[in-house]
Amino acid sequence: MRKSVLVAGGTGFIGHNLIDRLLDDDYEISVIVREKKAEAYYNHEQYSRLNVITANELFEQAGELSPFD
């Protein structure tokens, strides 16, 4: 079974190195970044294996949720 992981700050020094290692170990990776700049940090093969979530998308989705639902 393939393991999944969520990495916040995937374009920082630690996050980038962690993702490189996780890709080598065949993890399914979701990464949260501040803006759509993950493409610049990873080559095409790496980027195609990432589920990139921008912080703006995350906050927009959270804002649509009501704590009373």
C-alpha positions as CSV (number, residue, x, y, z in Angstrom):
1,M,0.0,0.0,0.0
2,R,1.4,3.4,-1.0
3,K,1.7,5.9,1.9
4,S,0.4,9.4,1.7
5,V,1.9,12.5,3.3
6,L,1.0,16.2,3.6
7,V,3.9,18.7,3.6
8,A,3.4,22.3,4.4
9,G,6.1,24.7,3.1
10,G,7.2,22.5,0.3
11,T,9.3,25.2,-1.4
12,G,11.4,26.0,1.7
13,F,14.8,24.4,2.3
14,I,13.6,21.6,4.6
15,G,10.4,21.0,2.7
16,H,12.1,20.7,-0.6
17,N,14.6,18.2,0.7
18,L,12.0,16.3,2.5
19,I,9.9,16.0,-0.7
20,D,12.9,14.9,-2.7
21,R,13.4,12.1,-0.2
22,L,9.7,11.2,-0.1
23,L,9.5,11.1,-4.0
24,D,12.5,8.7,-4.0
25,D,10.6,6.5,-1.5
26,D,7.5,6.6,-3.7
27,Y,5.1,8.4,-1.3
28,E,1.9,10.0,-2.5
29,I,2.6,13.7,-1.6
30,S,0.3,16.7,-1.1
31,V,2.1,19.9,-0.6
32,I,0.9,23.3,0.6
33,V,2.6,26.3,-0.8
34,R,2.0,30.1,-0.5
35,E,1.5,30.6,-4.2
36,K,1.8,28.8,-7.5
37,K,5.6,28.7,-7.4
38,A,6.1,25.0,-6.8
39,E,6.6,24.5,-10.5
40,A,9.8,26.6,-10.3
41,Y,11.2,24.4,-7.5
42,Y,10.6,21.0,-9.0
43,N,11.4,19.5,-12.4
44,H,8.5,18.3,-14.5
45,E,8.6,14.7,-13.4
46,Q,8.6,15.6,-9.7
47,Y,5.9,18.3,-10.1
48,S,3.6,15.9,-12.0
49,R,3.8,13.5,-8.9
50,L,2.8,16.2,-6.4
51,N,-0.7,17.3,-5.4
52,V,0.0,21.0,-5.1
53,I,-2.4,23.0,-2.9
54,T,-1.9,26.8,-2.6
55,A,-2.5,28.4,0.7
56,N,-5.0,30.7,-1.0
57,E,-7.1,27.8,-2.2
58,L,-6.9,26.2,1.3
59,F,-8.1,29.4,3.0
60,E,-10.9,30.0,0.4
61,Q,-12.2,26.5,1.0
62,A,-12.0,26.9,4.8
63,G,-13.8,30.2,4.5
64,E,-16.7,28.5,2.8
65,L,-17.2,26.2,5.7
66,S,-19.6,27.2,8.4
67,P,-18.7,26.1,12.0
68,F,-22.5,25.6,12.5
69,D,-23.1,23.0,9.8
